[in-house]
Amino acid sequence: MGNARFLVGVEAAVYHSGRYLFIRRSRHDADAPGLLALPAGTVEVEPAGEGILEGTARREVREEAGVEVEDAVYFVQSKTFSLDAERPVVDAVFLCRYRSGEAHPDGVETEDVLWLTQAELAAREDAADWLQRTVALCEAKRRDLGWV
């Protein structure tokens, strides 16, 4: 992977009234079928402007879960992973606040949406360790920001 070209991915941890928004990826998803995750996607080529990563976070939440967010704040987590041998990803996680809309699956990329507390997520068997670690970092950042 020395000369790899990375996709740029963005995840959005949406916070509202003590809970975070999670999606269950469609069972037909090529990359992560049935996975419980944060809304996420890759950066697309868009007209010049500022905030491309934040804009991607907002777009993915809107497309995958039907809600609008505000205050997309980059926080302490960025990572790399590989979708397969030929598609490495650099991923940045944003903490966002819910603004409006009723969460619902899009029926294409997502088959379910859930609002869960950190404790409820930890009690689930389908919550990957990496997802729980990400939410723990979100909780710390949220407290630092004074978001209630």
URSULDA-V563782 format. One record per backbone hydrogen bond with DSSP energy under -0.5 kcal/mol. CO is the residue of the C=O (numbers start at 1). NH is the residue of the N-H. Records with the same first field share a line. If there is no record, write none. Layout:
# URSULDA-V563782
CO=NH ; NH
This chain:
# URSULDA-V563782
1=4
4=6
7=9 ; 90
8=43
9=92
10=41
11=13 ; 94
12=14 ; 39
13=15 ; 96
14=21
15=98
16=19
19=16
20=116
22=114
23=25 ; 37
24=111 ; 112
25=34
26=29 ; 34
29=33
32=35
35=25
37=23
39=12
41=10
51=55
52=56
53=57
54=58
55=59
56=60
57=61
58=62
59=63
60=64
61=65 ; 66 ; 67
62=66
64=106
65=104
68=99 ; 100
70=97
71=73
72=74
73=95
76=78
77=93
79=91
81=89
84=87
87=83
88=7
89=81 ; 91
90=9
91=79
92=11
93=75
94=13 ; 96
95=73
96=15
97=70
100=68
101=103
109=26
110=107
112=24
114=22 ; 116
116=20
117=121
118=122
119=123
121=124
124=127
126=36 ; 128
128=132
129=133
130=134
131=135
132=136
133=137
134=138
135=139
136=140
137=141
138=142
139=143
140=144
141=145
142=146 ; 147
143=146
